[in-house]
Amino acid sequence: MTDNNFNQPLGGNQMPRFGGPGTMFRLPSSEISNELDIGIVGVPLDIGASNRSGTRFGPRSVRNESVLVRPYGMYTKAAPFDSFQIADIGDTPINTFNLADSIRIIEAHYDTIMASNIKPVTVGGDHTISLPILRALHKKHGMMALVHVDAHADINDSMFGEKECHGTIFRRAIEEGLVDPKKMIQIGQRATGYSAGDFQWAVDRGVRVVQAEECWLKSLVPLMEEVREVIGEDIPTYLTFDIDGIDPAFAPGTGTPEPAGLTSPQALEIIRGMWGTNLIGADLVEVSPPYDTSGNTSLLAANLIFEMLCSFPGCIRR
């Protein structure tokens, strides 16, 4: 397949950016198909969130703001739409009245995506969605490395008696053997907790926890060099990016904002630093449009998703 056969975003000189299809990057929409290399998926869930709601509207809002993203990375020279067949494969159906059933539905939907050999890039939705996605990917790829950007560790044993919600998922992922804790890096955790040892459960199992204070006022390029050394080039790797990992000055539209977080340039450095790993999927979660009155959070999220596309192995650098 040549470059000219790949789907391309609809350009701003072909159709004004306020018009055209409502898909991610104004790409063609598609059914789940073996013809695709990467599928962009929305999961409009927010019943797993513990504070602000509204992430059910995240996929639609991020798609709306993605009209401003152009097809080439001007610094990295990355050209994802010349490298892969990419399409927007729509939203995952959920049961908006039942979290456990929604988790089951999401996993089954991603089982179908995995059967078509599509690498999923997911727009959330609250962070609960990462657990059923990881379960589906594990069936195909086995134990994975994980890079997790977030203000929170999400390793609670339970919340309000629930074992599966947005604050428990990575405890479950480690317990179930979905991810290798010795090849798991958490970046951006910060603020206050319920005890001095709130992050320790993961550390005790070999997870590298890079708190936000370790990231203040410096480039994260050296950190990502360390991350690539830990993960290596071959092990299947998943990137999960909670938008609240970024300081609310840059990304206020989220459910559980915490001050003194990562900057937008640091977010780009982290995602660009995934280049060189065996990335098999990624997600961007916790955008809550009701708290994003300017649209800036959704716009940043759309640009981060573009950078994720650029970080898959095989992406051409012009």
N, C-alpha and C positions, 0 to 999 in steps of 0.2 A: 504494500500500500504506500503510495507516495504522499508527500506533504499535502498536495492538492485534494486528496481524497479524505482528509481529516475534517471533522466538523470545526467550523470557525465561529467565534462570537460575532454577532451582528454589529458592525461598526457604526460609529456615530455619524459618519458621512453617508451611510446608506439609509439610516433611519434615525431621526432625532432620539436622543437618549431617553426622553420621556415617553417614547412610543415603542412599539415592537412587543415581542413576547415577554412574558413575565418570568422566564426561566433564569437560572443562574448564568450570569454573563451574557444573557440573551443567546445562549447556545440552543441548538435543536433539542427538543424533548424526545425521549425514547422509552420504549419498553425495556425491561431487563433483557439483555441480548448478549450472545457470545461475540458479537461484532465490536463490543466496547472494551476498551482497556481500563478506563476509569469512569465511574458513575457518581454523579453528585446527587445525594439523597437528603431529603428533609425529614426530620422526625419532630413533629409539632407537639411535644409533650411538656407539661409543667406540673403534673400532679405528684411528681417525686420531689418537688422543691419544698424547702422548709421555711423560707421567708417570703420574699416577694414572688408573686406569680407573674405570668406574662410571657414566659419563654415559648409557649405554644405558638406565639406569633413570630418567633425568631426566624424560621426558615423563609417566610414570606417577606419579612422586612429586609433580611440580608440579600435575598434575590433582588429586591427593588433597588437597593443601593449598589448592587454589583454592576449596574449599567455604566458606572464610571471607570471600571477596570478595563484596561487595554491589554492586548494579547502578548506583549513582550516585556520582560523585565529589563529595565534600562540600565541597571547596575550589573546584575548577574548575567545579562544577555540570554536568559532562559526563555525558551519558546515552547511552552507545554502543548499548545494547540497544533504545533507542527510536529510534535513528538508522539502524541497519543490520540486515540479516538476517544473523545470525551463527550458525554451528553448529560443532561439533567434527566434523571430517571424518576423524578417525582417524589412524593411523600410516602412514608411508611404509615399504613393505617394503624390506629391505636384505639383502645377502649378508654375514652376520656373519663369514665366513671370508675375505673378499676386499674390500679397501678400494676398489680401482679399479672393481670391478663395482658396489659400493654407490654410488659417485659417479655411475656411469652410470644406475643404477636411480632414484636420487633426482632427477636431471635429467629423466628421462622422466616420472616421477610429477608433477613440477611443470609440465612441458609440458601435461599433461592439466588441471591446475588452471588454468593460464593460458588454455587453450582455453575454459574456462567463465567467464572474466572474474572469477574470485574473487581477492581480495587476500589473500595468505597471511600468517598470523601463526604462526610456527613455534616449537615448543619442542624444544630439543635435549637430548641429543646433543652431540657435540664439535663444535668450530668448523669442521671440515672441511665440514660440511653447507652452509655459506653459499656455497661456490663453485658447486656444481651448481644451487643455487637462483638465484644471480645469473645463471648462464648461461641458465636457462629464462626468467627475467624479461627479460633483455636481448633475447631473440628477439621479445618483444612490445613492449617499451618503448624499446629502444635504449640508448645510454649513459646511465648513471644517476649521480646524486649519491649519496654514501654518508656516513653518520655511523656511526662505529665506536668503540664503548666497550669498552675492554680494558686489562688490565695489560700486554699484549704487542702489538707491532706486527704480528706474523704476516706478515712480509715476507721470511722466509728464502727463499733460492733452492731449497734442498732440505734434507731432514732424513733422515739415514740413507740417503741416495741417492734418497729419494722426493720427487717434485716436487709432489705433491698430498697434503697432510695438514693438520692444524690450525694449523701454524706457517708455512705457505707461501701461504695462500689469497689474500691481498690483493696479493701480488706477481703471482700469476697473473691476478687480476681486472684489475689495471692493464695488464699485458702484453697481455691479450686484448681490451682496450678495452671491458670490461664497465662500468667506472666511470670517470668523469672525475676524474683526480687533482687538478685545480684546484678541484673541488667535492667533495672528500673531506676529512673532518675526523676525526682520531683523537684520542680523549680518554681519559686515565687511564694512559698508559704509564709504567712506573716500574721501580724496583729495579735489578738488576745485569744486565750483558750480557757478551758475549764480546769486544766491542771498543767503543771510544768512539763509533764511528759506526754502531752497530746500527740506529738509527732514520733514518739519513741517506738511504738509498736512496729512501724515500718523499718526504722533504723535497725532494730534488733534482728530483723530478717534480711538485712543486707541492702536495703534501699538507700540510695544516695539522696539525701534531702538537702537542697540548696535553698535556704531561706532567703527571703527578699533582701534582708539586710546585707547578705553576701554579694548582692547584685547592684547595690546602690552606686551610682556615680561612676560606672565603668562599663566598658564593652563586654559583652558576653561571648565574643568570638573565642577567647581562650577556654571558657567553660565548655563550649560546644566541641572544641577539639578533644577535651577530656571525655566528653560524652561519647564521641565516636570511637575513642580508644576502648572504652568500657564495653560498648555494644558490639563493635566489630562491623565488618562489611556484609556478613552472610546471614546472621540470625534474623528471621522475620521480625519487623519492628513496627510498632503502632505509636502514633502521635495523638495525644488527646489534649486539647487546648481549651481550658475554661477562660472565657473572656474576663472573668474577675481576677485572673492573674495579673492583668494590667491595671495600673492605678486608675481609680474612678475619674481623675482629671481628664483622662483620655477616653475612658470607656465607662461612662456613668450608667448606661442602660443594662443593668444586670441585677440579679436577684439578691446577692449577698455581697455588696461592695465592701472593700477593706482599703483604708488609706495606705499610702507609702508603698505602692506596688511597682511593677515593672513599667517601663516606658514603651511607647510604640516602637522606637528604633530597636530596643532590646527584644521585643517580640519578633521583629523581622530577623534579628540575628539568630534567635533560637530556631526558627523555622528554616531559615537558609542553612543553618548548621546541621540540619538533618540530611542534607545532600551528602552522599557517600555511605549512607546506611541502606539496608534493604527494607525500605518503607513499603508496607503492604496495605496501609489504610490510615486514615486520619479523621479526626472530628474537631469541630469548633462549636462549643456549647455555651449555654447560659446567657445568650443575648435576650434581653427583655425589652421589647420596643416601647411599652408604656412608660418606661423610665428613660427613654432615649429620645427626648423631644426634638433634638437637632438632627437625628439620624446618624450622628458621628460614630456611635458604637457599631451600628450595622455596617457603615461604610468601612470602618477599620476591619471588621470581621470579614467582609468580602475580600479585602486586599490580603488578609492573612490566608484565606482559602486559596487565592491565586498563588501565593508563595508555597503553599502545601503542594499544589500541582507541580510547581517547579522543582520540588525536592524529591520526586519519585525517581528511582533509578531509570536511566535511559533518557531523561529529559535533555533535549538538545540545548547546547549553549552556543548562541550565534556569535 
